[in-house]
Amino acid sequence: MNKRNIMYGLAYGISIGVGVAITFGVALENMAIGISIGLGSGVSLGVGCSLLLSKRKSC
């Protein structure tokens, strides 16, 4: 697996996670729960996307 894909996936996941954390934090009126849910799901999604990108064959 390419290190660039891992870093791309983590950056993508953190950026999505911050948005989800703010949304959940406002909706649940508790920023700590929103941050934990948002960053956890965002980083998981980003790592999953980076794994898919690394397994895709180039043209």
PDB file of N, CA, C, O and CB in Angstrom:
ATOM      1  N   MET A   1       0.850  -1.179   0.000  1.00  0.00           N
ATOM      2  CA  MET A   1       0.000   0.000   0.000  1.00  0.00           C
ATOM      3  C   MET A   1       0.892   1.237   0.000  1.00  0.00           C
ATOM      4  O   MET A   1       1.942   1.277   0.642  1.00  0.00           O
ATOM      5  CB  MET A   1      -0.965   0.001   1.225  1.00  0.00           C
ATOM      6  N   ASN A   2       0.452   2.211  -0.718  1.00  0.00           N
ATOM      7  CA  ASN A   2       1.221   3.433  -0.880  1.00  0.00           C
ATOM      8  C   ASN A   2       1.007   4.352   0.322  1.00  0.00           C
ATOM      9  O   ASN A   2      -0.122   4.544   0.775  1.00  0.00           O
ATOM     10  CB  ASN A   2       0.831   4.149  -2.185  1.00  0.00           C
ATOM     11  N   LYS A   3       2.100   4.914   0.831  1.00  0.00           N
ATOM     12  CA  LYS A   3       1.997   5.803   1.992  1.00  0.00           C
ATOM     13  C   LYS A   3       1.203   7.061   1.656  1.00  0.00           C
ATOM     14  O   LYS A   3       0.524   7.620   2.518  1.00  0.00           O
ATOM     15  CB  LYS A   3       3.393   6.185   2.497  1.00  0.00           C
ATOM     16  N   ARG A   4       1.287   7.503   0.411  1.00  0.00           N
ATOM     17  CA  ARG A   4       0.533   8.690  -0.008  1.00  0.00           C
ATOM     18  C   ARG A   4      -0.971   8.436   0.082  1.00  0.00           C
ATOM     19  O   ARG A   4      -1.727   9.323   0.479  1.00  0.00           O
ATOM     20  CB  ARG A   4       0.918   9.093  -1.447  1.00  0.00           C
ATOM     21  N   ASN A   5      -1.411   7.223  -0.285  1.00  0.00           N
ATOM     22  CA  ASN A   5      -2.832   6.892  -0.190  1.00  0.00           C
ATOM     23  C   ASN A   5      -3.307   6.869   1.255  1.00  0.00           C
ATOM     24  O   ASN A   5      -4.432   7.277   1.547  1.00  0.00           O
ATOM     25  CB  ASN A   5      -3.106   5.545  -0.845  1.00  0.00           C
ATOM     26  N   ILE A   6      -2.462   6.397   2.157  1.00  0.00           N
ATOM     27  CA  ILE A   6      -2.830   6.379   3.575  1.00  0.00           C
ATOM     28  C   ILE A   6      -2.977   7.797   4.095  1.00  0.00           C
ATOM     29  O   ILE A   6      -3.946   8.103   4.789  1.00  0.00           O
ATOM     30  CB  ILE A   6      -1.783   5.611   4.405  1.00  0.00           C
ATOM     31  N   MET A   7      -2.036   8.662   3.773  1.00  0.00           N
ATOM     32  CA  MET A   7      -2.111  10.050   4.238  1.00  0.00           C
ATOM     33  C   MET A   7      -3.307  10.767   3.618  1.00  0.00           C
ATOM     34  O   MET A   7      -3.972  11.563   4.281  1.00  0.00           O
ATOM     35  CB  MET A   7      -0.809  10.803   3.902  1.00  0.00           C
ATOM     36  N   TYR A   8      -3.578  10.484   2.352  1.00  0.00           N
ATOM     37  CA  TYR A   8      -4.751  11.067   1.691  1.00  0.00           C
ATOM     38  C   TYR A   8      -6.033  10.610   2.383  1.00  0.00           C
ATOM     39  O   TYR A   8      -6.934  11.413   2.627  1.00  0.00           O
ATOM     40  CB  TYR A   8      -4.783  10.678   0.193  1.00  0.00           C
ATOM     41  N   GLY A   9      -6.109   9.335   2.693  1.00  0.00           N
ATOM     42  CA  GLY A   9      -7.291   8.800   3.364  1.00  0.00           C
ATOM     43  C   GLY A   9      -7.483   9.377   4.750  1.00  0.00           C
ATOM     44  O   GLY A   9      -8.609   9.678   5.146  1.00  0.00           O
ATOM     45  N   LEU A  10      -6.394   9.536   5.495  1.00  0.00           N
ATOM     46  CA  LEU A  10      -6.506  10.116   6.835  1.00  0.00           C
ATOM     47  C   LEU A  10      -6.930  11.577   6.770  1.00  0.00           C
ATOM     48  O   LEU A  10      -7.764  12.019   7.560  1.00  0.00           O
ATOM     49  CB  LEU A  10      -5.177   9.991   7.583  1.00  0.00           C
ATOM     50  N   ALA A  11      -6.361  12.326   5.833  1.00  0.00           N
ATOM     51  CA  ALA A  11      -6.750  13.738   5.701  1.00  0.00           C
ATOM     52  C   ALA A  11      -8.214  13.857   5.282  1.00  0.00           C
ATOM     53  O   ALA A  11      -8.943  14.710   5.788  1.00  0.00           O
ATOM     54  CB  ALA A  11      -5.844  14.457   4.674  1.00  0.00           C
ATOM     55  N   TYR A  12      -8.633  13.007   4.368  1.00  0.00           N
ATOM     56  CA  TYR A  12     -10.032  12.997   3.925  1.00  0.00           C
ATOM     57  C   TYR A  12     -10.961  12.634   5.086  1.00  0.00           C
ATOM     58  O   TYR A  12     -12.008  13.254   5.276  1.00  0.00           O
ATOM     59  CB  TYR A  12     -10.223  12.001   2.755  1.00  0.00           C
ATOM     60  N   GLY A  13     -10.568  11.637   5.844  1.00  0.00           N
ATOM     61  CA  GLY A  13     -11.380  11.203   6.976  1.00  0.00           C
ATOM     62  C   GLY A  13     -11.476  12.242   8.073  1.00  0.00           C
ATOM     63  O   GLY A  13     -12.541  12.430   8.660  1.00  0.00           O
ATOM     64  N   ILE A  14     -10.375  12.918   8.356  1.00  0.00           N
ATOM     65  CA  ILE A  14     -10.395  13.943   9.400  1.00  0.00           C
ATOM     66  C   ILE A  14     -11.246  15.124   8.963  1.00  0.00           C
ATOM     67  O   ILE A  14     -11.986  15.692   9.767  1.00  0.00           O
ATOM     68  CB  ILE A  14      -8.966  14.410   9.734  1.00  0.00           C
ATOM     69  N   SER A  15     -11.144  15.496   7.686  1.00  0.00           N
ATOM     70  CA  SER A  15     -11.952  16.632   7.226  1.00  0.00           C
ATOM     71  C   SER A  15     -13.443  16.308   7.264  1.00  0.00           C
ATOM     72  O   SER A  15     -14.248  17.160   7.640  1.00  0.00           O
ATOM     73  CB  SER A  15     -11.543  17.035   5.804  1.00  0.00           C
ATOM     74  N   ILE A  16     -13.821  15.095   6.884  1.00  0.00           N
ATOM     75  CA  ILE A  16     -15.228  14.698   6.989  1.00  0.00           C
ATOM     76  C   ILE A  16     -15.621  14.574   8.458  1.00  0.00           C
ATOM     77  O   ILE A  16     -16.717  14.974   8.851  1.00  0.00           O
ATOM     78  CB  ILE A  16     -15.483  13.361   6.244  1.00  0.00           C
ATOM     79  N   GLY A  17     -14.727  14.022   9.260  1.00  0.00           N
ATOM     80  CA  GLY A  17     -15.019  13.827  10.677  1.00  0.00           C
ATOM     81  C   GLY A  17     -15.269  15.118  11.420  1.00  0.00           C
ATOM     82  O   GLY A  17     -16.119  15.163  12.309  1.00  0.00           O
ATOM     83  N   VAL A  18     -14.545  16.174  11.074  1.00  0.00           N
ATOM     84  CA  VAL A  18     -14.757  17.466  11.736  1.00  0.00           C
ATOM     85  C   VAL A  18     -16.150  17.998  11.409  1.00  0.00           C
ATOM     86  O   VAL A  18     -16.849  18.490  12.295  1.00  0.00           O
ATOM     87  CB  VAL A  18     -13.672  18.491  11.305  1.00  0.00           C
ATOM     88  N   GLY A  19     -16.552  17.902  10.155  1.00  0.00           N
ATOM     89  CA  GLY A  19     -17.895  18.352   9.780  1.00  0.00           C
ATOM     90  C   GLY A  19     -18.984  17.547  10.467  1.00  0.00           C
ATOM     91  O   GLY A  19     -19.972  18.109  10.940  1.00  0.00           O
ATOM     92  N   VAL A  20     -18.807  16.232  10.523  1.00  0.00           N
ATOM     93  CA  VAL A  20     -19.786  15.376  11.194  1.00  0.00           C
ATOM     94  C   VAL A  20     -19.790  15.648  12.691  1.00  0.00           C
ATOM     95  O   VAL A  20     -20.845  15.630  13.324  1.00  0.00           O
ATOM     96  CB  VAL A  20     -19.488  13.890  10.924  1.00  0.00           C
ATOM     97  N   ALA A  21     -18.608  15.902  13.265  1.00  0.00           N
ATOM     98  CA  ALA A  21     -18.522  16.174  14.701  1.00  0.00           C
ATOM     99  C   ALA A  21     -19.271  17.443  15.068  1.00  0.00           C
ATOM    100  O   ALA A  21     -19.969  17.484  16.081  1.00  0.00           O
ATOM    101  CB  ALA A  21     -17.064  16.287  15.137  1.00  0.00           C
ATOM    102  N   ILE A  22     -19.130  18.478  14.251  1.00  0.00           N
ATOM    103  CA  ILE A  22     -19.848  19.733  14.525  1.00  0.00           C
ATOM    104  C   ILE A  22     -21.352  19.512  14.394  1.00  0.00           C
ATOM    105  O   ILE A  22     -22.132  19.990  15.217  1.00  0.00           O
ATOM    106  CB  ILE A  22     -19.382  20.862  13.559  1.00  0.00           C
ATOM    107  N   THR A  23     -21.753  18.781  13.350  1.00  0.00           N
ATOM    108  CA  THR A  23     -23.184  18.523  13.149  1.00  0.00           C
ATOM    109  C   THR A  23     -23.770  17.715  14.297  1.00  0.00           C
ATOM    110  O   THR A  23     -24.807  18.084  14.848  1.00  0.00           O
ATOM    111  CB  THR A  23     -23.412  17.786  11.827  1.00  0.00           C
ATOM    112  N   PHE A  24     -23.115  16.612  14.665  1.00  0.00           N
ATOM    113  CA  PHE A  24     -23.617  15.794  15.769  1.00  0.00           C
ATOM    114  C   PHE A  24     -23.534  16.532  17.091  1.00  0.00           C
ATOM    115  O   PHE A  24     -24.409  16.382  17.944  1.00  0.00           O
ATOM    116  CB  PHE A  24     -22.842  14.489  15.857  1.00  0.00           C
ATOM    117  N   GLY A  25     -22.485  17.331  17.271  1.00  0.00           N
ATOM    118  CA  GLY A  25     -22.342  18.077  18.521  1.00  0.00           C
ATOM    119  C   GLY A  25     -23.471  19.069  18.724  1.00  0.00           C
ATOM    120  O   GLY A  25     -23.979  19.216  19.836  1.00  0.00           O
ATOM    121  N   VAL A  26     -23.866  19.749  17.658  1.00  0.00           N
ATOM    122  CA  VAL A  26     -24.976  20.701  17.754  1.00  0.00           C
ATOM    123  C   VAL A  26     -26.296  19.953  17.927  1.00  0.00           C
ATOM    124  O   VAL A  26     -27.145  20.357  18.723  1.00  0.00           O
ATOM    125  CB  VAL A  26     -25.030  21.608  16.499  1.00  0.00           C
ATOM    126  N   ALA A  27     -26.466  18.856  17.175  1.00  0.00           N
ATOM    127  CA  ALA A  27     -27.722  18.105  17.253  1.00  0.00           C
ATOM    128  C   ALA A  27     -27.905  17.448  18.618  1.00  0.00           C
ATOM    129  O   ALA A  27     -29.013  17.418  19.153  1.00  0.00           O
ATOM    130  CB  ALA A  27     -27.770  17.042  16.158  1.00  0.00           C
ATOM    131  N   LEU A  28     -26.824  16.924  19.177  1.00  0.00           N
ATOM    132  CA  LEU A  28     -26.921  16.234  20.462  1.00  0.00           C
ATOM    133  C   LEU A  28     -26.688  17.164  21.641  1.00  0.00           C
ATOM    134  O   LEU A  28     -26.833  16.754  22.792  1.00  0.00           O
ATOM    135  CB  LEU A  28     -25.931  15.097  20.515  1.00  0.00           C
ATOM    136  N   GLU A  29     -26.328  18.414  21.367  1.00  0.00           N
ATOM    137  CA  GLU A  29     -26.024  19.411  22.392  1.00  0.00           C
ATOM    138  C   GLU A  29     -24.890  18.957  23.306  1.00  0.00           C
ATOM    139  O   GLU A  29     -24.839  19.323  24.481  1.00  0.00           O
ATOM    140  CB  GLU A  29     -27.267  19.707  23.218  1.00  0.00           C
ATOM    141  N   ASN A  30     -23.987  18.159  22.752  1.00  0.00           N
ATOM    142  CA  ASN A  30     -22.829  17.712  23.517  1.00  0.00           C
ATOM    143  C   ASN A  30     -21.665  17.546  22.544  1.00  0.00           C
ATOM    144  O   ASN A  30     -21.630  16.582  21.779  1.00  0.00           O
ATOM    145  CB  ASN A  30     -23.128  16.373  24.285  1.00  0.00           C
ATOM    146  N   MET A  31     -20.725  18.468  22.569  1.00  0.00           N
ATOM    147  CA  MET A  31     -19.627  18.456  21.603  1.00  0.00           C
ATOM    148  C   MET A  31     -18.695  17.267  21.799  1.00  0.00           C
ATOM    149  O   MET A  31     -18.123  16.777  20.825  1.00  0.00           O
ATOM    150  CB  MET A  31     -18.836  19.741  21.702  1.00  0.00           C
ATOM    151  N   ALA A  32     -18.527  16.790  23.031  1.00  0.00           N
ATOM    152  CA  ALA A  32     -17.619  15.660  23.259  1.00  0.00           C
ATOM    153  C   ALA A  32     -18.118  14.404  22.552  1.00  0.00           C
ATOM    154  O   ALA A  32     -17.335  13.688  21.926  1.00  0.00           O
ATOM    155  CB  ALA A  32     -17.466  15.391  24.765  1.00  0.00           C
ATOM    156  N   ILE A  33     -19.412  14.138  22.650  1.00  0.00           N
ATOM    157  CA  ILE A  33     -19.977  12.972  21.960  1.00  0.00           C
ATOM    158  C   ILE A  33     -19.912  13.180  20.450  1.00  0.00           C
ATOM    159  O   ILE A  33     -19.606  12.247  19.709  1.00  0.00           O
ATOM    160  CB  ILE A  33     -21.442  12.721  22.409  1.00  0.00           C
ATOM    161  N   GLY A  34     -20.194  14.385  19.996  1.00  0.00           N
ATOM    162  CA  GLY A  34     -20.130  14.672  18.564  1.00  0.00           C
ATOM    163  C   GLY A  34     -18.735  14.499  17.997  1.00  0.00           C
ATOM    164  O   GLY A  34     -18.566  13.962  16.902  1.00  0.00           O
ATOM    165  N   ILE A  35     -17.730  14.954  18.740  1.00  0.00           N
ATOM    166  CA  ILE A  35     -16.347  14.816  18.271  1.00  0.00           C
ATOM    167  C   ILE A  35     -15.943  13.349  18.219  1.00  0.00           C
ATOM    168  O   ILE A  35     -15.318  12.917  17.250  1.00  0.00           O
ATOM    169  CB  ILE A  35     -15.381  15.599  19.182  1.00  0.00           C
ATOM    170  N   SER A  36     -16.289  12.577  19.242  1.00  0.00           N
ATOM    171  CA  SER A  36     -15.894  11.165  19.244  1.00  0.00           C
ATOM    172  C   SER A  36     -16.577  10.392  18.117  1.00  0.00           C
ATOM    173  O   SER A  36     -15.938   9.580  17.447  1.00  0.00           O
ATOM    174  CB  SER A  36     -16.230  10.523  20.594  1.00  0.00           C
ATOM    175  N   ILE A  37     -17.863  10.637  17.906  1.00  0.00           N
ATOM    176  CA  ILE A  37     -18.574   9.949  16.815  1.00  0.00           C
ATOM    177  C   ILE A  37     -18.065  10.427  15.458  1.00  0.00           C
ATOM    178  O   ILE A  37     -17.804   9.616  14.570  1.00  0.00           O
ATOM    179  CB  ILE A  37     -20.102  10.185  16.924  1.00  0.00           C
ATOM    180  N   GLY A  38     -17.925  11.730  15.297  1.00  0.00           N
ATOM    181  CA  GLY A  38     -17.539  12.287  14.005  1.00  0.00           C
ATOM    182  C   GLY A  38     -16.143  11.900  13.581  1.00  0.00           C
ATOM    183  O   GLY A  38     -15.939  11.469  12.446  1.00  0.00           O
ATOM    184  N   LEU A  39     -15.175  12.047  14.470  1.00  0.00           N
ATOM    185  CA  LEU A  39     -13.803  11.711  14.093  1.00  0.00           C
ATOM    186  C   LEU A  39     -13.625  10.211  13.930  1.00  0.00           C
ATOM    187  O   LEU A  39     -12.879   9.767  13.057  1.00  0.00           O
ATOM    188  CB  LEU A  39     -12.822  12.241  15.131  1.00  0.00           C
ATOM    189  N   GLY A  40     -14.295   9.433  14.754  1.00  0.00           N
ATOM    190  CA  GLY A  40     -14.200   7.975  14.609  1.00  0.00           C
ATOM    191  C   GLY A  40     -14.730   7.497  13.270  1.00  0.00           C
ATOM    192  O   GLY A  40     -14.077   6.721  12.574  1.00  0.00           O
ATOM    193  N   SER A  41     -15.913   7.964  12.916  1.00  0.00           N
ATOM    194  CA  SER A  41     -16.498   7.531  11.644  1.00  0.00           C
ATOM    195  C   SER A  41     -15.760   8.138  10.460  1.00  0.00           C
ATOM    196  O   SER A  41     -15.604   7.483   9.429  1.00  0.00           O
ATOM    197  CB  SER A  41     -17.977   7.906  11.583  1.00  0.00           C
ATOM    198  N   GLY A  42     -15.307   9.375  10.590  1.00  0.00           N
ATOM    199  CA  GLY A  42     -14.602  10.024   9.485  1.00  0.00           C
ATOM    200  C   GLY A  42     -13.271   9.373   9.178  1.00  0.00           C
ATOM    201  O   GLY A  42     -12.943   9.154   8.011  1.00  0.00           O
ATOM    202  N   VAL A  43     -12.494   9.057  10.211  1.00  0.00           N
ATOM    203  CA  VAL A  43     -11.197   8.420   9.988  1.00  0.00           C
ATOM    204  C   VAL A  43     -11.395   7.010   9.439  1.00  0.00           C
ATOM    205  O   VAL A  43     -10.647   6.579   8.562  1.00  0.00           O
ATOM    206  CB  VAL A  43     -10.373   8.379  11.298  1.00  0.00           C
ATOM    207  N   SER A  44     -12.390   6.290   9.943  1.00  0.00           N
ATOM    208  CA  SER A  44     -12.672   4.952   9.409  1.00  0.00           C
ATOM    209  C   SER A  44     -13.039   5.020   7.928  1.00  0.00           C
ATOM    210  O   SER A  44     -12.567   4.212   7.129  1.00  0.00           O
ATOM    211  CB  SER A  44     -13.810   4.284  10.203  1.00  0.00           C
ATOM    212  N   LEU A  45     -13.876   5.982   7.568  1.00  0.00           N
ATOM    213  CA  LEU A  45     -14.265   6.153   6.170  1.00  0.00           C
ATOM    214  C   LEU A  45     -13.060   6.528   5.308  1.00  0.00           C
ATOM    215  O   LEU A  45     -12.907   6.017   4.198  1.00  0.00           O
ATOM    216  CB  LEU A  45     -15.357   7.225   6.047  1.00  0.00           C
ATOM    217  N   GLY A  46     -12.216   7.407   5.810  1.00  0.00           N
ATOM    218  CA  GLY A  46     -11.038   7.819   5.051  1.00  0.00           C
ATOM    219  C   GLY A  46     -10.057   6.686   4.825  1.00  0.00           C
ATOM    220  O   GLY A  46      -9.513   6.546   3.730  1.00  0.00           O
ATOM    221  N   VAL A  47      -9.823   5.872   5.853  1.00  0.00           N
ATOM    222  CA  VAL A  47      -8.909   4.740   5.700  1.00  0.00           C
ATOM    223  C   VAL A  47      -9.501   3.716   4.738  1.00  0.00           C
ATOM    224  O   VAL A  47      -8.780   3.128   3.933  1.00  0.00           O
ATOM    225  CB  VAL A  47      -8.613   4.085   7.069  1.00  0.00           C
ATOM    226  N   GLY A  48     -10.810   3.503   4.820  1.00  0.00           N
ATOM    227  CA  GLY A  48     -11.461   2.594   3.872  1.00  0.00           C
ATOM    228  C   GLY A  48     -11.324   3.074   2.443  1.00  0.00           C
ATOM    229  O   GLY A  48     -11.057   2.279   1.542  1.00  0.00           O
ATOM    230  N   CYS A  49     -11.503   4.365   2.228  1.00  0.00           N
ATOM    231  CA  CYS A  49     -11.351   4.930   0.876  1.00  0.00           C
ATOM    232  C   CYS A  49      -9.915   4.810   0.390  1.00  0.00           C
ATOM    233  O   CYS A  49      -9.679   4.535  -0.787  1.00  0.00           O
ATOM    234  CB  CYS A  49     -11.787   6.404   0.855  1.00  0.00           C
ATOM    235  N   SER A  50      -8.954   5.014   1.284  1.00  0.00           N
ATOM    236  CA  SER A  50      -7.557   4.904   0.862  1.00  0.00           C
ATOM    237  C   SER A  50      -7.209   3.466   0.507  1.00  0.00           C
ATOM    238  O   SER A  50      -6.420   3.230  -0.408  1.00  0.00           O
ATOM    239  CB  SER A  50      -6.620   5.415   1.961  1.00  0.00           C
ATOM    240  N   LEU A  51      -7.789   2.502   1.219  1.00  0.00           N
ATOM    241  CA  LEU A  51      -7.552   1.102   0.872  1.00  0.00           C
ATOM    242  C   LEU A  51      -8.151   0.774  -0.492  1.00  0.00           C
ATOM    243  O   LEU A  51      -7.542   0.053  -1.283  1.00  0.00           O
ATOM    244  CB  LEU A  51      -8.140   0.173   1.945  1.00  0.00           C
ATOM    245  N   LEU A  52      -9.338   1.300  -0.765  1.00  0.00           N
ATOM    246  CA  LEU A  52      -9.943   1.066  -2.078  1.00  0.00           C
ATOM    247  C   LEU A  52      -9.129   1.712  -3.190  1.00  0.00           C
ATOM    248  O   LEU A  52      -8.969   1.129  -4.262  1.00  0.00           O
ATOM    249  CB  LEU A  52     -11.373   1.599  -2.105  1.00  0.00           C
ATOM    250  N   LEU A  53      -8.612   2.917  -2.940  1.00  0.00           N
ATOM    251  CA  LEU A  53      -7.802   3.589  -3.956  1.00  0.00           C
ATOM    252  C   LEU A  53      -6.503   2.845  -4.210  1.00  0.00           C
ATOM    253  O   LEU A  53      -6.028   2.803  -5.345  1.00  0.00           O
ATOM    254  CB  LEU A  53      -7.503   5.023  -3.536  1.00  0.00           C
ATOM    255  N   SER A  54      -5.920   2.255  -3.172  1.00  0.00           N
ATOM    256  CA  SER A  54      -4.644   1.571  -3.354  1.00  0.00           C
ATOM    257  C   SER A  54      -4.825   0.244  -4.091  1.00  0.00           C
ATOM    258  O   SER A  54      -3.902  -0.210  -4.767  1.00  0.00           O
ATOM    259  CB  SER A  54      -3.974   1.332  -2.001  1.00  0.00           C
ATOM    260  N   LYS A  55      -5.994  -0.386  -3.975  1.00  0.00           N
ATOM    261  CA  LYS A  55      -6.228  -1.658  -4.654  1.00  0.00           C
ATOM    262  C   LYS A  55      -6.662  -1.482  -6.105  1.00  0.00           C
ATOM    263  O   LYS A  55      -6.612  -2.432  -6.886  1.00  0.00           O
ATOM    264  CB  LYS A  55      -7.273  -2.450  -3.910  1.00  0.00           C
ATOM    265  N   ARG A  56      -7.090  -0.263  -6.476  1.00  0.00           N
ATOM    266  CA  ARG A  56      -7.529  -0.004  -7.844  1.00  0.00           C
ATOM    267  C   ARG A  56      -6.321   0.000  -8.771  1.00  0.00           C
ATOM    268  O   ARG A  56      -5.294   0.604  -8.461  1.00  0.00           O
ATOM    269  CB  ARG A  56      -8.294   1.340  -7.937  1.00  0.00           C
ATOM    270  N   LYS A  57      -6.444  -0.667  -9.893  1.00  0.00           N
ATOM    271  CA  LYS A  57      -5.331  -0.722 -10.852  1.00  0.00           C
ATOM    272  C   LYS A  57      -5.336   0.521 -11.717  1.00  0.00           C
ATOM    273  O   LYS A  57      -6.392   1.007 -12.121  1.00  0.00           O
ATOM    274  CB  LYS A  57      -5.419  -1.990 -11.736  1.00  0.00           C
ATOM    275  N   SER A  58      -4.152   1.031 -11.997  1.00  0.00           N
ATOM    276  CA  SER A  58      -4.050   2.206 -12.858  1.00  0.00           C
ATOM    277  C   SER A  58      -4.165   1.793 -14.319  1.00  0.00           C
ATOM    278  O   SER A  58      -3.892   0.645 -14.670  1.00  0.00           O
ATOM    279  CB  SER A  58      -2.722   2.953 -12.612  1.00  0.00           C
ATOM    280  N   CYS A  59      -4.566   2.724 -15.159  1.00  0.00           N
ATOM    281  CA  CYS A  59      -4.746   2.442 -16.587  1.00  0.00           C
ATOM    282  C   CYS A  59      -3.406   2.308 -17.269  1.00  0.00           C
ATOM    283  O   CYS A  59      -3.349   2.069 -18.476  1.00  0.00           O
ATOM    284  CB  CYS A  59      -5.573   3.540 -17.263  1.00  0.00           C
TER     285      CYS A  59
END
